[in-house]
Amino acid sequence: TTDGGLAAVQALAPAARLHGVELVAAVDVWCPFVAAAERFGPQKGATASQVALLTRRLERLVQVYREDFGVDVSELPGAGAAGGLAGGLAAVGATIASGFDLIATELDLDERIEEADLVVTGEGFVDEGSFDGKVVGGVVELAAEFDVPVLVVAGEVFDGVDDRVATVSLVERFGRDRALADTTACIAEAVATHLAEA
């Protein structure tokens, strides 16, 4: 959804009950608040007129959050993540942080990657945006620091991505039906094939 975090803000009301709570919005995109409608609306099926409506609603929420909480989310990096949810949470006191960095730290991912011979990562659809704050990009960057090869396995891989890193599109290799019905086996087979060819 692109509700600017309004439902979450309403669910957390009154904001005073968050006193003493450390609230963190973990994000994987650094989109500004109002840009969320234009950037993500079409991906979710919104028409041009719906995107315009959502944009106006987000612009109004900027004013509401400023008036009600004294927080200007309009240019706050990452505030547009999850349809503006991060901005709504920031309005009631959350800090916005890289979700990848939080998880990587919690898992000691750098140490695990340093010890690996191959790192396999992926997501449903890999495109250029996958390398901008998302797990795939974070893993690829960490692996590069330790000179560990990476294989990105995805449902679909869009043009130009395979120039950056080794990729496998499960849909392309196994067909959509099998990739969806037997994903784990397809991933195992794709990785085995990659290792055999390496």
Secondary structure, 3 states (H helix, E strand, C coil): CCCCCHHHHHHHCCHHHHCCCCCEEEECCCCCCCHHHHHHCHHHCCCHHHHHHHHHHHHHHHHHHHHHHCCCCCCCCCCCHHHHHHHHHHHCCCEEEEHHHHHHHHCCHHHHHHCCCCEEEEEEEECHHHHCCCHHHHHHHHHHHCCCCEEEEEEEECCCHHHCCEEEEHHHHHCHHHHHHCHHHHHHHHHHHHHHHC
